[in-house]
Amino acid sequence: MAGNLLARSAHDLGAAAWFGGTLMGAVGLNGATAKAKDPKERTRLSSLGWGMWTPVQVAAFAAHAAGGVGLIIGNKGRVAAQDTVGSNTLWKSIITVVGMALSLYSGILGKKVGELADEGSQGATEPRPGASDELTKAQSQLKMLQWVLPIISGIVVVMGAKQGEMQRPENVKKGLFK
């Protein structure tokens, strides 16, 4: 039981940090830095903030993944036998890996935006008129990703909650989840 509790805690806390960090970054960090008086500071400060968050996000991913593997190992019989548990686990794993890859790509774009901060901008994800094509493209992709990532990580949280419901004794006993 202690192993399962530790695995579930790491799994859920990792997902919660991922969701909360991406949502706070999009709303709070990017929103606040867009208010900087100096247009060069808007992207520079946002990039610095996201850069400071990166090690925490990597740790959250590691905790989530390690906890997920622990849960799969600890519940391998249910994953194999209980109706829909295996498919939910597979889909959640796919969505998690895609979300982590998009998060990595977002970090690469953010680094590029930070390197081009001297061009100035309207906001963290909004280029100024006349910005270089490189900055405009990176910021437009980040503008989309800043909302896609909380959605993906939110889906991972919800799918984790569904897995918790699947583990209720009455559902395990029946061998199904309806």
N, C-alpha and C positions, 0 to 999 in steps of 0.2 A: 504493500500500500504506500509506504513512504517513497519508493521509487516512482510510482505512478503519480503521486502528488508532486514530487519534484519535477518530473517530466511535464506534467500538465501546467504547472506554474511557470516554468521556463517558456513553454510553448505559448501560453496565453499572454504573459507579460511581454514577450518579444513582439507578438502581433499587436498588442496594445501600444507599445512604444512606436512601432512602425506607423500605425494608423494616426496616433496623436501627433507624432512628429511631423508627418507629411501635411496633416491638416493645419497644424499651428504654423508651419512654415509658409504654406500658401496664404493663409489668412493674416496671421500676425506678422511674420518676418517680412514677407514680400509686400504686404500692405503697408507696414510701417516704413520700410525703406523707400517706398515710392513717394513718401512725404518729405524726404531729405531735400534741403534747399538747393544743394549743388547736384546737378544732373549726373556728374561723374561719381558721386557718392552713392547713388541709388543702386547701381549694379555692384559696386565695390563692397558695400556693406552687406548686401544680400548674399553675395558670394562668400564673404567672410563668415557670416552666420551659418550658412549651409555647410561650409567647410568645418566649422566647429561641431556641427551636428553629426557629420559623417562617421566618426569613430563610435558614437553612441548607436547610430543606425546599424553599423556593421555588427556591433555587439548584440543588438536586438535581433538581427537576422540570424546570428549564430545561436542565440538562445532559443529562438523560435524553431529553427531547424533541428537542433539537438533535442529539444523537447518533443518535437514531432516524431523524430526517429525513435526516441524512447517510448512514446505512446504506441507507435506501430508495433514495436517489438513486444511491449507489454500486453498488447491486445491483438496479437497476430491471429489468434483463433477466431475472435470476433470479426476481424477485418476479412478473413477468408470465408467465414460461414454465415454471418448475419446479413440479411438482406439489405442492400444498398450501402453498407458500411465500406466495402471495398471500393465501389465506384465513387463515393463521396471522398474517400481518402485520396484516390487517384486524381480526381478533378481539383481538389484543394491543393494537392502537391503541384499540379501543373500551373494553376493560377498563382501560387506562391512563387514558383521559379520565374514565371513571366514577370510578375511584379518586382521581384528582386533584380531581374535583368533590366527592366525599365528604370528602376531606381539607380542602377549603376550608370545607365545611359544618361539619365537626368544629371547625375554628378559630373559626367564628362562634359555635358553641355554647360552646366553651371561654371565649371572651371574655365571653359572657353569664354563665357560671358565675363567672368572676372578678369581674364587677361585683356579683354577689350573694354574694360571699364572707363578708360580715358576718353572713349568716344562720347560718353554720357548717354542718358536714356530718359524716357518718360517714367519708367518704373522698372522693377526687377525683371519683369517679363514683357515690357512694352518698349519697343525701340522708339527712338526719337526720329522725326523726319530727317532724312539724309544719312541715317546710320548705314554702315557698311552692310553688304549682303550677308556676310558671315555673322555679324551680330544680330541682324534682323532674323535670320533663319534660326539661330540658336535660341533667341528669345521667344519666337513664335512656337517652337517646339516645347520649350519650357512652360509656356503659358498653358498649353494643353496638358502636359504631364503633371503640372502642379495640382490638377483636379482629377486626373486619371488615377494617380497613385493613392490618394485617400479612398477612392472608390474601390480599387483592387484590394487594398489592405483591409477595408471594411468588409468586403466579401469574404476574405480569409477569416476574419473574426466571426462573422455570421456562420460560416461553414464549420468553424470550430465549435460554436454553440450548438449547432445541429448535431455534431458528433457527441457532444456531452449528453444531449437528449437521447441519442441512440443507445447510450450506455446505461440508461435507467434500467433498474432490475426487471421491470415488467417487459421492456422491449428486448432485453437480452434473453429472458426466459422464453419469450415467444419466438425469438430468432428473427424477428423482423422489426422494421421501423415503418410505421404508417402515419 
